[in-house]
Amino acid sequence: MCLAIPARVIQISEQNLGLVELGGVVREASFMLLPDVRLGDYVLLHAGYALQKVDEAEAEETLRLLAEMAEAGRAEA
């Protein structure tokens, strides 16, 4: 199963590379599949590649649900 996580674009370089932020963690990302990405956009990130842009509200809801699932998993353990 593949999982793409919403992340906010915080830096873009000239080579279609840049940085995204997810819950305080900053990662390198390739934007070669999204030439129209802008700072502040939310993207679905998988294996270091931004696959598509997503609406900010949708991204935040997805992140909230992922955090809720993680917390439930910790409570069960």
Chimera marker file (.cmm) of the C-alpha trace (Angstrom):
<marker_set name="trace">
<marker id="1" x="0.000" y="0.000" z="0.000" r="1" g="1" b="0" radius="0.5"/>
<marker id="2" x="1.276" y="3.448" z="-0.873" r="1" g="1" b="0" radius="0.5"/>
<marker id="3" x="0.573" y="6.473" z="1.251" r="1" g="1" b="0" radius="0.5"/>
<marker id="4" x="0.951" y="10.100" z="0.227" r="1" g="1" b="0" radius="0.5"/>
<marker id="5" x="0.955" y="12.667" z="3.034" r="1" g="1" b="0" radius="0.5"/>
<marker id="6" x="-0.119" y="16.312" z="2.745" r="1" g="1" b="0" radius="0.5"/>
<marker id="7" x="2.773" y="18.728" z="3.284" r="1" g="1" b="0" radius="0.5"/>
<marker id="8" x="3.105" y="22.525" z="2.963" r="1" g="1" b="0" radius="0.5"/>
<marker id="9" x="5.618" y="23.917" z="0.463" r="1" g="1" b="0" radius="0.5"/>
<marker id="10" x="8.086" y="26.217" z="2.231" r="1" g="1" b="0" radius="0.5"/>
<marker id="11" x="10.857" y="26.581" z="-0.357" r="1" g="1" b="0" radius="0.5"/>
<marker id="12" x="11.225" y="26.116" z="-4.114" r="1" g="1" b="0" radius="0.5"/>
<marker id="13" x="14.507" y="26.162" z="-6.027" r="1" g="1" b="0" radius="0.5"/>
<marker id="14" x="15.160" y="26.619" z="-9.730" r="1" g="1" b="0" radius="0.5"/>
<marker id="15" x="15.725" y="22.898" z="-10.277" r="1" g="1" b="0" radius="0.5"/>
<marker id="16" x="12.125" y="21.893" z="-9.319" r="1" g="1" b="0" radius="0.5"/>
<marker id="17" x="13.379" y="20.905" z="-5.884" r="1" g="1" b="0" radius="0.5"/>
<marker id="18" x="12.558" y="22.420" z="-2.556" r="1" g="1" b="0" radius="0.5"/>
<marker id="19" x="11.400" y="21.882" z="0.984" r="1" g="1" b="0" radius="0.5"/>
<marker id="20" x="8.087" y="20.892" z="2.516" r="1" g="1" b="0" radius="0.5"/>
<marker id="21" x="6.984" y="20.948" z="6.140" r="1" g="1" b="0" radius="0.5"/>
<marker id="22" x="4.844" y="18.382" z="7.876" r="1" g="1" b="0" radius="0.5"/>
<marker id="23" x="4.165" y="18.692" z="11.585" r="1" g="1" b="0" radius="0.5"/>
<marker id="24" x="7.379" y="20.596" z="12.219" r="1" g="1" b="0" radius="0.5"/>
<marker id="25" x="9.497" y="18.185" z="10.161" r="1" g="1" b="0" radius="0.5"/>
<marker id="26" x="11.158" y="19.625" z="7.054" r="1" g="1" b="0" radius="0.5"/>
<marker id="27" x="11.895" y="17.344" z="4.100" r="1" g="1" b="0" radius="0.5"/>
<marker id="28" x="13.353" y="17.770" z="0.631" r="1" g="1" b="0" radius="0.5"/>
<marker id="29" x="10.877" y="17.310" z="-2.194" r="1" g="1" b="0" radius="0.5"/>
<marker id="30" x="10.845" y="17.207" z="-5.969" r="1" g="1" b="0" radius="0.5"/>
<marker id="31" x="8.247" y="19.377" z="-7.693" r="1" g="1" b="0" radius="0.5"/>
<marker id="32" x="9.039" y="18.155" z="-11.217" r="1" g="1" b="0" radius="0.5"/>
<marker id="33" x="5.498" y="16.729" z="-11.536" r="1" g="1" b="0" radius="0.5"/>
<marker id="34" x="3.933" y="20.036" z="-10.430" r="1" g="1" b="0" radius="0.5"/>
<marker id="35" x="5.523" y="22.915" z="-12.350" r="1" g="1" b="0" radius="0.5"/>
<marker id="36" x="2.837" y="25.351" z="-11.110" r="1" g="1" b="0" radius="0.5"/>
<marker id="37" x="3.390" y="24.752" z="-7.369" r="1" g="1" b="0" radius="0.5"/>
<marker id="38" x="3.759" y="27.908" z="-5.220" r="1" g="1" b="0" radius="0.5"/>
<marker id="39" x="5.014" y="28.677" z="-1.725" r="1" g="1" b="0" radius="0.5"/>
<marker id="40" x="2.338" y="27.888" z="0.836" r="1" g="1" b="0" radius="0.5"/>
<marker id="41" x="0.598" y="25.316" z="-1.367" r="1" g="1" b="0" radius="0.5"/>
<marker id="42" x="-0.209" y="21.935" z="0.113" r="1" g="1" b="0" radius="0.5"/>
<marker id="43" x="0.907" y="18.923" z="-1.890" r="1" g="1" b="0" radius="0.5"/>
<marker id="44" x="0.557" y="15.174" z="-1.527" r="1" g="1" b="0" radius="0.5"/>
<marker id="45" x="4.073" y="13.898" z="-0.907" r="1" g="1" b="0" radius="0.5"/>
<marker id="46" x="5.129" y="10.311" z="-1.630" r="1" g="1" b="0" radius="0.5"/>
<marker id="47" x="8.724" y="9.082" z="-1.571" r="1" g="1" b="0" radius="0.5"/>
<marker id="48" x="10.030" y="12.635" z="-1.893" r="1" g="1" b="0" radius="0.5"/>
<marker id="49" x="7.853" y="13.585" z="-4.875" r="1" g="1" b="0" radius="0.5"/>
<marker id="50" x="4.982" y="16.044" z="-4.797" r="1" g="1" b="0" radius="0.5"/>
<marker id="51" x="2.258" y="14.219" z="-6.726" r="1" g="1" b="0" radius="0.5"/>
<marker id="52" x="-0.594" y="16.722" z="-6.713" r="1" g="1" b="0" radius="0.5"/>
<marker id="53" x="-1.770" y="19.910" z="-5.054" r="1" g="1" b="0" radius="0.5"/>
<marker id="54" x="-4.521" y="19.686" z="-2.456" r="1" g="1" b="0" radius="0.5"/>
<marker id="55" x="-6.830" y="22.214" z="-0.870" r="1" g="1" b="0" radius="0.5"/>
<marker id="56" x="-5.562" y="23.587" z="2.460" r="1" g="1" b="0" radius="0.5"/>
<marker id="57" x="-8.714" y="22.560" z="4.355" r="1" g="1" b="0" radius="0.5"/>
<marker id="58" x="-8.543" y="19.031" z="2.936" r="1" g="1" b="0" radius="0.5"/>
<marker id="59" x="-4.833" y="18.773" z="3.824" r="1" g="1" b="0" radius="0.5"/>
<marker id="60" x="-5.430" y="19.945" z="7.392" r="1" g="1" b="0" radius="0.5"/>
<marker id="61" x="-8.345" y="17.534" z="7.861" r="1" g="1" b="0" radius="0.5"/>
<marker id="62" x="-6.253" y="14.627" z="6.566" r="1" g="1" b="0" radius="0.5"/>
<marker id="63" x="-3.393" y="15.544" z="8.906" r="1" g="1" b="0" radius="0.5"/>
<marker id="64" x="-5.814" y="15.784" z="11.828" r="1" g="1" b="0" radius="0.5"/>
<marker id="65" x="-7.210" y="12.321" z="11.061" r="1" g="1" b="0" radius="0.5"/>
<marker id="66" x="-3.714" y="10.812" z="10.727" r="1" g="1" b="0" radius="0.5"/>
<marker id="67" x="-2.739" y="12.293" z="14.104" r="1" g="1" b="0" radius="0.5"/>
<marker id="68" x="-5.940" y="10.906" z="15.634" r="1" g="1" b="0" radius="0.5"/>
<marker id="69" x="-5.190" y="7.430" z="14.262" r="1" g="1" b="0" radius="0.5"/>
<marker id="70" x="-1.622" y="7.576" z="15.581" r="1" g="1" b="0" radius="0.5"/>
<marker id="71" x="-2.875" y="8.571" z="19.033" r="1" g="1" b="0" radius="0.5"/>
<marker id="72" x="-5.407" y="5.730" z="19.033" r="1" g="1" b="0" radius="0.5"/>
<marker id="73" x="-2.641" y="3.290" z="18.103" r="1" g="1" b="0" radius="0.5"/>
<marker id="74" x="-0.460" y="4.522" z="20.971" r="1" g="1" b="0" radius="0.5"/>
<marker id="75" x="-3.370" y="4.191" z="23.416" r="1" g="1" b="0" radius="0.5"/>
<marker id="76" x="-3.921" y="0.556" z="22.412" r="1" g="1" b="0" radius="0.5"/>
<marker id="77" x="-0.246" y="-0.342" z="22.837" r="1" g="1" b="0" radius="0.5"/>
<link id1="1" id2="2" r="1" g="1" b="0" radius="0.2"/>
<link id1="2" id2="3" r="1" g="1" b="0" radius="0.2"/>
<link id1="3" id2="4" r="1" g="1" b="0" radius="0.2"/>
<link id1="4" id2="5" r="1" g="1" b="0" radius="0.2"/>
<link id1="5" id2="6" r="1" g="1" b="0" radius="0.2"/>
<link id1="6" id2="7" r="1" g="1" b="0" radius="0.2"/>
<link id1="7" id2="8" r="1" g="1" b="0" radius="0.2"/>
<link id1="8" id2="9" r="1" g="1" b="0" radius="0.2"/>
<link id1="9" id2="10" r="1" g="1" b="0" radius="0.2"/>
<link id1="10" id2="11" r="1" g="1" b="0" radius="0.2"/>
<link id1="11" id2="12" r="1" g="1" b="0" radius="0.2"/>
<link id1="12" id2="13" r="1" g="1" b="0" radius="0.2"/>
<link id1="13" id2="14" r="1" g="1" b="0" radius="0.2"/>
<link id1="14" id2="15" r="1" g="1" b="0" radius="0.2"/>
<link id1="15" id2="16" r="1" g="1" b="0" radius="0.2"/>
<link id1="16" id2="17" r="1" g="1" b="0" radius="0.2"/>
<link id1="17" id2="18" r="1" g="1" b="0" radius="0.2"/>
<link id1="18" id2="19" r="1" g="1" b="0" radius="0.2"/>
<link id1="19" id2="20" r="1" g="1" b="0" radius="0.2"/>
<link id1="20" id2="21" r="1" g="1" b="0" radius="0.2"/>
<link id1="21" id2="22" r="1" g="1" b="0" radius="0.2"/>
<link id1="22" id2="23" r="1" g="1" b="0" radius="0.2"/>
<link id1="23" id2="24" r="1" g="1" b="0" radius="0.2"/>
<link id1="24" id2="25" r="1" g="1" b="0" radius="0.2"/>
<link id1="25" id2="26" r="1" g="1" b="0" radius="0.2"/>
<link id1="26" id2="27" r="1" g="1" b="0" radius="0.2"/>
<link id1="27" id2="28" r="1" g="1" b="0" radius="0.2"/>
<link id1="28" id2="29" r="1" g="1" b="0" radius="0.2"/>
<link id1="29" id2="30" r="1" g="1" b="0" radius="0.2"/>
<link id1="30" id2="31" r="1" g="1" b="0" radius="0.2"/>
<link id1="31" id2="32" r="1" g="1" b="0" radius="0.2"/>
<link id1="32" id2="33" r="1" g="1" b="0" radius="0.2"/>
<link id1="33" id2="34" r="1" g="1" b="0" radius="0.2"/>
<link id1="34" id2="35" r="1" g="1" b="0" radius="0.2"/>
<link id1="35" id2="36" r="1" g="1" b="0" radius="0.2"/>
<link id1="36" id2="37" r="1" g="1" b="0" radius="0.2"/>
<link id1="37" id2="38" r="1" g="1" b="0" radius="0.2"/>
<link id1="38" id2="39" r="1" g="1" b="0" radius="0.2"/>
<link id1="39" id2="40" r="1" g="1" b="0" radius="0.2"/>
<link id1="40" id2="41" r="1" g="1" b="0" radius="0.2"/>
<link id1="41" id2="42" r="1" g="1" b="0" radius="0.2"/>
<link id1="42" id2="43" r="1" g="1" b="0" radius="0.2"/>
<link id1="43" id2="44" r="1" g="1" b="0" radius="0.2"/>
<link id1="44" id2="45" r="1" g="1" b="0" radius="0.2"/>
<link id1="45" id2="46" r="1" g="1" b="0" radius="0.2"/>
<link id1="46" id2="47" r="1" g="1" b="0" radius="0.2"/>
<link id1="47" id2="48" r="1" g="1" b="0" radius="0.2"/>
<link id1="48" id2="49" r="1" g="1" b="0" radius="0.2"/>
<link id1="49" id2="50" r="1" g="1" b="0" radius="0.2"/>
<link id1="50" id2="51" r="1" g="1" b="0" radius="0.2"/>
<link id1="51" id2="52" r="1" g="1" b="0" radius="0.2"/>
<link id1="52" id2="53" r="1" g="1" b="0" radius="0.2"/>
<link id1="53" id2="54" r="1" g="1" b="0" radius="0.2"/>
<link id1="54" id2="55" r="1" g="1" b="0" radius="0.2"/>
<link id1="55" id2="56" r="1" g="1" b="0" radius="0.2"/>
<link id1="56" id2="57" r="1" g="1" b="0" radius="0.2"/>
<link id1="57" id2="58" r="1" g="1" b="0" radius="0.2"/>
<link id1="58" id2="59" r="1" g="1" b="0" radius="0.2"/>
<link id1="59" id2="60" r="1" g="1" b="0" radius="0.2"/>
<link id1="60" id2="61" r="1" g="1" b="0" radius="0.2"/>
<link id1="61" id2="62" r="1" g="1" b="0" radius="0.2"/>
<link id1="62" id2="63" r="1" g="1" b="0" radius="0.2"/>
<link id1="63" id2="64" r="1" g="1" b="0" radius="0.2"/>
<link id1="64" id2="65" r="1" g="1" b="0" radius="0.2"/>
<link id1="65" id2="66" r="1" g="1" b="0" radius="0.2"/>
<link id1="66" id2="67" r="1" g="1" b="0" radius="0.2"/>
<link id1="67" id2="68" r="1" g="1" b="0" radius="0.2"/>
<link id1="68" id2="69" r="1" g="1" b="0" radius="0.2"/>
<link id1="69" id2="70" r="1" g="1" b="0" radius="0.2"/>
<link id1="70" id2="71" r="1" g="1" b="0" radius="0.2"/>
<link id1="71" id2="72" r="1" g="1" b="0" radius="0.2"/>
<link id1="72" id2="73" r="1" g="1" b="0" radius="0.2"/>
<link id1="73" id2="74" r="1" g="1" b="0" radius="0.2"/>
<link id1="74" id2="75" r="1" g="1" b="0" radius="0.2"/>
<link id1="75" id2="76" r="1" g="1" b="0" radius="0.2"/>
<link id1="76" id2="77" r="1" g="1" b="0" radius="0.2"/>
</marker_set>
